[in-house]
Amino acid sequence: MQQNHLTYSTRKFPIVALILIFIGFLLFTSYWVLGLLFVVVGGVYIYWWSKHRQFNYQVNLRTSSTQPFILNFGENAEFGNQVKNAILTDMSEL
């Protein structure tokens, strides 16, 4: 049976955001406004990362050739799934 699936890459955890939060906590004692700003920016960056961890969606289609046929969809996973399902539906009717 041919293997057709949707794959994706993942973004690395933002260590820079943790460093910003750490520096922000250190700054609370003397410069609390700047410290709060660092904590908020680091927190927002981690929140954004958690909502956008996956990217570079690809539909990998196995055909009779030795190399897979790859369709790139960037960050649009929903469209990638629709294309994959449409192709699988058409292939099942053959």
GICOR-V49293 format. One record per pair of residues at least 4 apart in sequence whose ideal C-beta (glycine too) atoms are under 6 Angstrom apart, sorted by the first residue. I is the first residue (numbers start at 1). J is the second residue. D is the distance in whole Angstrom. If there is no record, write none. Layout:
# GICOR-V49293
i:I j:J d:D
i:I j:J d:D
This chain:
# GICOR-V49293
i:2 j:62 d:4
i:3 j:62 d:5
i:4 j:61 d:5
i:4 j:88 d:6
i:5 j:60 d:6
i:6 j:59 d:6
i:6 j:80 d:5
i:6 j:81 d:6
i:6 j:84 d:5
i:7 j:58 d:5
i:7 j:60 d:6
i:8 j:54 d:5
i:8 j:57 d:5
i:9 j:55 d:6
i:9 j:56 d:4
i:10 j:53 d:6
i:10 j:54 d:6
i:11 j:53 d:5
i:14 j:45 d:5
i:14 j:49 d:5
i:17 j:42 d:4
i:17 j:45 d:4
i:17 j:46 d:5
i:20 j:38 d:5
i:20 j:41 d:6
i:20 j:42 d:4
i:21 j:39 d:5
i:21 j:42 d:4
i:23 j:38 d:5
i:24 j:35 d:5
i:24 j:38 d:3
i:24 j:39 d:4
i:27 j:31 d:5
i:27 j:34 d:5
i:27 j:35 d:3
i:28 j:32 d:5
i:28 j:35 d:4
i:31 j:35 d:6
i:55 j:75 d:5
i:57 j:73 d:4
i:57 j:77 d:5
i:57 j:80 d:4
i:58 j:70 d:5
i:58 j:72 d:5
i:59 j:71 d:4
i:59 j:80 d:5
i:59 j:83 d:6
i:59 j:84 d:5
i:60 j:68 d:5
i:60 j:70 d:6
i:61 j:69 d:4
i:62 j:68 d:5
i:63 j:69 d:6
i:73 j:79 d:6
i:73 j:80 d:4
